[in-house]
Amino acid sequence: MLLNADDDVTGIVCQNVVCRSGEALQNCAHRKVLTSGRPELAPNFAVNGRVFDVIGQPILDASGQVTHVVLAYNDVTEHKRNQADLLTALDEVRRAKVQIDTLLRSMSDGLVATDGKRRIVLMNQAAEELLGICLHESLGVPLLDVVQSPGLRAHLEAVAKGETHLLSDIEFVTADGHPRIIQARTSTLADASAADQGRITLLHDVTRAREIERIKDEFLSTAAHQLRTPLASVIGYSDLLIQSDDIGVDTRIEYLTLIQSKAEQLSEIVSNLLDISRIEAGEGVTLTCESQSAAAICAEVVAGFLHGPTGHQFEVDNSATDVRILVDHFAVSQVLENLISNAIKYSPRGGHIFVSAREAEGMGVLRVRDEGIGMTEQQAAQAFDKFYRADASNTAIAGTGLGLTIVRHLVEAHGGQVSIASQPGHGTTVQCTFPLVESDG
């Protein structure tokens, strides 16, 4: 155990055959006993690749002097190895716990783990905030005893009745009063015994996804209606022209005019859909900005509406002819065309529409005002939302609810802002700001 050879070592100083290193000599129990005259312990004495706890016991003569020393060696090599392995395993567990804690804290989804008796064993911060539950106070408490949400309680009760995998949409109201839709997904731990089946419940906020689905459904319904109406007119009047040989010139022109009007309406719908699709795809708006006369752009766009069939009266304020804005001519024209089209749609036949260009607070300001049906404050706040229409019924004025969304993107792409002022029955004013051309002075 201590020696390297079978040779007789009787009479040889033990440090020459046992304590062959300076470190071993420093921890030599024999040496300690001779120095102190008392029993001594030399723990972790290393020799020949093994570790011992050494106990040194002195043998004294009648005068109390040490005559002999008895050394007892307890081999603790395997114990030390097991202890080192245990420390390594504990360190790995601690690192894994830190990683799990970091992962749970970084999760935006709520997570709750329960044991076979439905008691809470783990919960991350997101779940604590959503459920209003503190893990420290609820650890070991049955989850159903602390959950207040009726929807989540019903979900958990269904799981308790034997559902192994369950997915539910649950309405929550946050602490600040905002409604949220949370998708709860509960799964049984697959490796648990039947008597001790723990479960994990994930709480994922799907409010935005459900809102997008709702908007898509509304859009599909609106788009289908808006496309079907002009298409029905185009097909109907085309059939009349094809099948009737005795249609007079005036009637033929009337039918062709209606077909052209409906085709232009279809073109506008498709154009708006393509524009908003490019914007939503992240392609943005490519602008070629040059110095433009704000009054000239207003006059040019209004000229395209002067001979429309609705008989609206236009008033263009040209008093500020020197306002020059740094804009993309086509984009600003599209903004004004959308605003004037809306003003025509939502104001009475023959009504007045006012268009003006001004300079205010270091920006060029284009304004379109009508005397139409107007909007409530809530409707005005939502007017720029994609696909939003104040009246989406079958009897509503034709439109996809994309025009003002495109206006907002085009104005903001220039670094400007757009706003609405409106009252029911008193018309609507839409104002857009654009950067001015810097003067040479």
Phi, psi and omega in degrees: 000325183248333188255159182260352185219166180268005182294152178288126181247015180299134178086354179270140178300127189297330182293340180282340181244340180251301182271075186273357179237158180298323180295318178294321180296323179296331183254024185282121180293322179301315180295319180296320181294316179298327181284318186265334184077011182235166174299141183226154177242132176240091182283155175056044177280118186257128176205139179054036176076011179235164184237136182229149163261116187254130176249124178254125182241120180282149169248123188253151173271187184296333181271000179089011179271147180284121178256327179217160175229126176261125181247127177249124183254121177252112183287114181244023184300310182294324178298318180294320179296316178297321179296318178295318178297321179295317178297321178296317180295319178297321179295320177295321178296318179297317179296318179296321179296319178298318179296317180295316179299318179296317179297315181295320179294327183278348180289130174280336177279147175281145179224129177229127177247136179234157179271192183294341179258019177065022179270145182289126176243342181202142178203134179268173186297322181299320178291321178301314182293320182291316185271349183068035184238138175262125181300320182301323183274337186252003180299126181086358179268140176304133185301322181295339181283343185243349180280130181261334184294123179300321181295317180290324177298316179297321178297312182292325178294323177295322177295318181297336181277358174127356178292122182276328178223122183223138181233125183219143170266127186233134178274128177239155170239119183289171182299331179271010174088006181272131178286139178227154174247118183247130176267117179262128178234117180245131180230145177275140177293121189292330185268007180275149177288162183299329182278347184221055182274107175281166181222152176240130178245122176257136181241107186247128181284114180245020182303310182296318180297318180291325178294320178296318178298319179297315180297319179298316179299316179297319180295316180299319178296315180294313182297319179299317180294313184293325178285322184294321184296306179293326179296320179299320179293315180300313182294316182298309181290330176295318178299319179299317180294323182286319189272341184257125180266343188253025179284130180288168183297315182297318179294321179298315179297321179298315180296316180295324178296318178295319178298316179297318180298316180291325177294321177295324177295318176298318179299320179296318179298312181296318179299316179296319179297318179294319180298311182291330177295317178296319180295315181291334179283357178088007180286340178067199182237125178268120185244142171244095188272130178220166177290123182229148174279120181298318180296321181295319179296317179300313181296320181295316182291317180298324181303329180287348181251356188298327185253031180288162184286349185275347177069024179292147180259128182253137173236117182252123180274108181256017184290337180252063185289346185267005180284117179243130183242150180264096189215168169274119187302314183295317183296316180293323176298319179296321177301309182296321179298318179295317181293318180291322177301317177296318180299321178293317182298319190256018174232155186295153178305132181080003181289168182268140175233129185249129180236133182215158176231131183218170171243129181207131177053042176075015179227154171276133185241121173253133186227135175237124183233138178234175179243040188269207189286340178071183182219158172283169180298320180293319179295320179296323180294332182260359189300331182270357178291143181298131177071004182285134174223130182300325177233106182257017182284171181294339181265006183288162175294140185301142178162155181260351183077023181249342186302309181289332175297317178294319177303313181299315180298318182293318180294314181293331176296334176275354184088016180256189180223156179231141181217159181234136170236124186205153173220141179302128178081359183234019174083178184224142174237125176247128183240133179236137178249144179223153181293141177279156174285128180292133179285154181293334180284000000 
